[in-house]
Each structure stands twice: as structure tokens, then as C-alpha cells.
Amino acid sequence: MASIGTIASALFAWRGKKEDTRQKHDDTTLGIVELQNKLVKDLTDEVNNLRMEITGLRSDNTQLRTENEALRKQVKTLNDKLDELMAT
């Protein structure tokens, strides 16, 4: 009879160990999923920040291009005037 009690105790212990292992696995999996969700959110936020920065830089670039064209026209006008003065 004692051997049946020992076997039963061993069986219950094994089932308990199996359940603990399953719970640890579930906890680990949950932790991984939560970490992945946080990383995805952080990366999404970073992409949005970079997108806004790129949009701002494009706007600045357009403005600088316009200013550069205006300055080139002024330089051409001044060069033309210098050429006229040098010709006389």
C-alpha cells in the first residue's frame, strides 16, 4: 500500500511540476509578446518623428532652393551691370 502512495505522490508531483513549467512558459511567452508590442510602439513613434523631421527638412530645402534662385538672379544682374561698366 505504501508503494501506491509513493507512486501517487510522484504522479501528483510530476503533474504539479508540469503545470509549473507550463505556467512559466506562458509567463515567458506573455513577457515576450508584451516586449514586442512595446518595441513596435517605440519604433512606430520613432518612424513618425523621423517622418515629421523629413517633412520639415523638405520644406526647408524648398525654401532654400527658392532663396538660392533669387540670389542667383541678383548675382546675374550684378554681373551684367559690372560687364556694362567694364565695357564703358
C-alpha positions in Angstrom: 0.0 0.0 0.0 2.9 2.3 0.8 4.2 1.9 -2.8 0.8 3.1 -4.2 1.0 6.2 -2.0 4.6 6.8 -3.2 3.6 6.4 -6.9 0.5 8.6 -6.4 2.7 11.3 -4.7 5.2 11.1 -7.5 2.4 11.4 -10.1 0.9 14.4 -8.4 4.4 16.0 -8.0 5.1 15.4 -11.7 1.8 16.9 -12.7 2.4 19.9 -10.5 5.9 20.3 -12.0 4.4 20.0 -15.4 1.9 22.7 -14.6 4.6 25.0 -13.1 6.6 24.5 -16.3 3.6 25.3 -18.4 2.8 28.4 -16.4 6.5 29.6 -16.6 6.3 29.1 -20.4 3.1 31.0 -20.6 4.5 33.8 -18.5 7.7 33.9 -20.6 5.6 34.0 -23.8 3.4 36.8 -22.4 6.6 38.7 -21.5 8.0 38.3 -25.0 4.7 39.5 -26.6 4.5 42.5 -24.3 8.1 43.4 -25.1 7.5 43.0 -28.8 4.4 45.3 -28.5 6.4 47.9 -26.7 9.2 47.7 -29.3 6.7 48.1 -32.1 5.1 51.1 -30.4 8.5 52.7 -29.8 9.6 52.1 -33.4 6.3 53.4 -34.7 6.8 56.6 -32.6 10.3 56.9 -33.9 9.3 56.5 -37.5 6.6 59.1 -37.0 9.1 61.5 -35.5 11.5 60.9 -38.4 8.7 61.4 -40.9 7.9 64.8 -39.4 11.5 65.8 -39.3 11.9 64.8 -43.0 8.8 66.8 -43.9 10.3 69.8 -42.2 13.6 69.3 -43.9 11.9 69.1 -47.3 10.1 72.3 -46.6 13.3 74.0 -45.5 15.0 72.7 -48.7 12.3 74.1 -50.9 12.6 77.5 -49.2 16.4 77.4 -49.5 16.1 76.5 -53.2 13.7 79.4 -53.8 16.1 81.8 -52.0 19.1 80.4 -53.9 17.3 81.0 -57.2 16.6 84.6 -56.2 20.2 85.2 -55.2 21.4 83.7 -58.5 19.2 86.2 -60.3 20.6 89.1 -58.3 24.2 87.9 -58.9 23.5 87.6 -62.7 22.0 91.1 -62.6 25.1 92.5 -60.8 27.5 90.6 -63.2 25.6 92.1 -66.1 26.0 95.6 -64.6 29.7 95.0 -64.0 30.1 93.9 -67.5 28.4 97.1 -68.7 30.6 99.2 -66.5 33.8 97.5 -67.7 32.7 97.9 -71.3 32.4 101.7 -71.0 
